[in-house]
Amino acid sequence: MTTESDITPSAADRHHPMLKLALELGPLLIFFFANLRGPWLVERFPALSELGGPLFVATALFMAATVISLIVSKVVLRHLPIMPFVSGIVVVIFGSLSIYLQNETFIKMKPTIVNALFGVALLGGLAFGKSLLGYVFNAAFQLDVEGWRKLTIRWGIFFLFLAVLNEVVWRNFSDDFWVAFKVWGTMPITIIFTLAQMPLIMKHTVTPAGEIEN
């Protein structure tokens, strides 16, 4: 079985790495601080009280920040990265359900659904001989066939791990702990996991023919 991934990174991705990071991390930080300072926000902006408790206020601001992030990404980077785009759709749908039904379960299950979706898609695609990892990360690097296969397996399993981890956290801990964990727990875990893949990436990185000639 062979795996393919022929996506190449765009010039915008190479030139705006910090902007990409800000666009992906910004909405999460807004979600965290809005939940933390929910009562203060409601006091300053009474209209927010119509949304419900602090978590619902944070969810509404999270949704708005996510949409703005996607718009900026489209305008500045000239494309919508698949991972933030899919996550954004789920945020808007489940966030809206949470606020409308005043049920926190929907927004809490959003990370579970998104991570499970990516995990199943990656491992499922690999079963059909296609590595989808390049699409998920917009091909931040180029690897040989074996490299894509190994990295796809690792990320597929990692996404499923994050899905299970989110379920454990939101079902067993307080709202504040869950929100904080989304930012200060999940992000560091993901960064550590990503850095741990660097030896594999370096070992299997291939140089485009055009760059070799130059």
C-alpha positions in Angstrom: 0.0 0.0 0.0 1.3 3.5 -0.8 0.2 6.8 0.5 0.0 10.1 -1.3 0.0 13.7 -0.3 0.8 16.1 -3.1 -0.2 19.4 -1.4 2.5 22.0 -1.3 2.6 24.9 1.2 1.3 28.3 -0.1 3.5 31.4 -0.1 1.2 33.0 2.4 1.6 30.2 4.9 5.4 30.5 4.6 5.4 34.3 5.0 2.8 34.6 7.9 3.5 31.9 10.4 2.9 34.1 13.4 -0.4 35.4 11.9 -1.5 31.8 11.5 -0.7 31.1 15.1 -2.5 34.2 16.3 -5.6 33.4 14.2 -5.8 29.8 15.6 -4.9 30.6 19.3 -6.7 34.0 19.5 -10.3 32.7 19.7 -9.3 30.2 22.4 -7.7 32.9 24.5 -10.8 35.0 24.2 -12.9 32.0 25.2 -10.8 31.5 28.3 -10.7 35.1 29.5 -14.4 35.7 28.7 -15.3 32.8 30.9 -12.9 33.9 33.6 -14.2 37.5 33.5 -17.8 36.7 32.6 -19.4 38.6 35.5 -17.3 41.7 34.8 -18.2 41.6 31.1 -21.9 41.3 32.0 -21.6 44.2 34.4 -19.9 46.4 31.7 -22.2 45.2 28.9 -25.6 44.3 30.4 -26.9 43.0 27.1 -24.6 40.0 27.4 -26.7 38.8 30.4 -29.3 37.7 27.8 -27.0 34.9 26.8 -26.9 33.2 30.1 -24.0 32.4 32.5 -20.3 33.1 32.0 -19.8 30.0 29.9 -22.5 31.0 27.4 -21.1 34.6 27.2 -17.7 33.1 26.5 -19.2 30.8 23.9 -20.8 33.7 22.1 -17.5 35.6 22.0 -15.7 32.5 21.0 -18.0 32.0 18.0 -17.6 35.7 17.0 -13.8 35.5 17.3 -13.7 32.2 15.3 -15.7 33.7 12.5 -13.5 36.8 12.4 -10.4 34.6 12.5 -11.6 32.7 9.4 -12.5 35.9 7.6 -9.0 37.4 8.2 -7.4 34.1 7.2 -9.3 34.2 3.9 -8.5 37.8 3.2 -4.9 37.9 4.3 -3.7 34.3 3.7 -6.0 33.8 0.6 -7.3 30.5 1.8 -9.2 28.8 4.6 -7.0 26.1 6.3 -9.1 22.9 6.6 -8.6 22.3 10.3 -9.7 25.7 11.5 -12.5 25.8 9.0 -14.0 22.5 10.1 -13.5 23.4 13.7 -15.1 26.8 13.1 -18.2 25.2 11.6 -18.6 22.9 14.6 -18.0 25.9 17.0 -20.8 27.9 15.4 -23.3 25.0 15.2 -22.7 23.6 18.7 -22.1 27.0 20.2 -25.5 28.2 18.9 -27.2 25.1 20.2 -25.6 25.6 23.6 -26.8 29.2 23.9 -30.3 28.6 22.4 -31.0 25.6 24.5 -29.0 26.9 27.5 -27.2 23.5 27.6 -23.4 23.5 28.1 -23.1 20.0 26.8 -23.0 21.0 23.2 -20.0 23.3 23.4 -18.2 21.0 25.7 -18.5 18.1 23.2 -17.2 20.3 20.3 -13.5 19.3 20.9 -14.5 15.7 21.1 -16.4 15.7 17.8 -13.7 17.7 16.0 -10.8 15.6 17.2 -12.6 12.3 16.6 -13.6 13.5 13.1 -10.0 14.3 12.2 -8.7 11.1 13.9 -11.1 8.9 12.0 -10.5 10.8 8.7 -6.8 10.4 8.9 -6.7 6.8 9.8 -9.6 6.0 7.4 -7.9 7.8 4.6 -4.7 5.8 5.3 -6.6 2.6 5.0 -7.5 3.6 1.4 -3.9 4.5 0.6 -4.3 8.2 0.9 -2.6 10.4 3.5 -4.8 13.3 4.3 -2.4 14.9 6.8 -1.1 17.3 4.2 -4.6 18.7 3.8 -5.2 19.0 7.5 -2.0 21.0 8.1 -2.0 22.6 4.7 1.3 20.9 3.9 3.6 22.8 6.2 6.3 20.3 5.0 6.9 17.7 2.3 7.7 14.1 3.2 8.3 10.8 1.4 5.6 8.1 1.3 6.8 6.3 4.4 7.1 9.5 6.4 3.5 10.5 5.6 2.3 7.1 6.5 4.0 7.1 9.9 3.1 10.7 10.7 -0.5 10.2 9.7 -0.8 7.2 12.0 0.6 9.1 14.9 -1.6 12.2 14.4 -4.7 10.0 13.9 -4.1 8.3 17.2 -3.3 11.6 18.9 -6.5 13.2 17.7 -8.5 10.3 19.1 -6.6 10.6 22.3 -7.6 14.3 22.5 -11.2 13.4 21.9 -11.2 10.9 24.8 -9.3 13.3 27.0 -11.8 16.1 26.4 -14.6 13.7 27.4 -12.8 12.7 30.6 -12.2 16.4 31.6 -15.6 17.9 30.9 -17.5 15.1 32.5 -15.5 15.0 35.7 -14.3 18.5 36.4 -15.8 22.0 36.7 -16.6 24.4 33.9 -13.7 26.7 34.8 -11.3 23.8 34.9 -12.5 22.5 31.5 -12.2 25.9 29.9 -8.7 26.4 31.3 -7.7 23.0 30.2 -8.7 23.8 26.6 -6.0 26.5 26.6 -3.4 25.7 29.1 -3.7 21.9 28.9 -4.6 20.9 25.4 -2.3 23.4 23.7 0.9 22.5 25.6 0.2 18.8 25.1 -0.3 19.4 21.3 2.9 21.5 21.1 4.9 18.8 23.0 3.5 16.1 20.7 4.3 18.2 17.6 7.9 18.8 18.7 8.3 15.1 19.4 7.5 14.4 15.7 10.4 16.5 14.5 12.9 13.7 14.2 10.5 11.7 12.0 9.8 14.8 9.9 13.5 15.6 9.5 14.3 12.0 8.6 11.6 11.8 5.9 11.6 15.3 4.5 12.1 15.5 0.7 13.3 18.5 -1.2 11.3 19.6 -4.2 13.0 19.1 -7.5 13.0 22.8 -8.3 14.8 23.7 -5.1 17.5 21.0 -5.7 18.3 22.4 -9.1 18.7 25.9 -7.6 
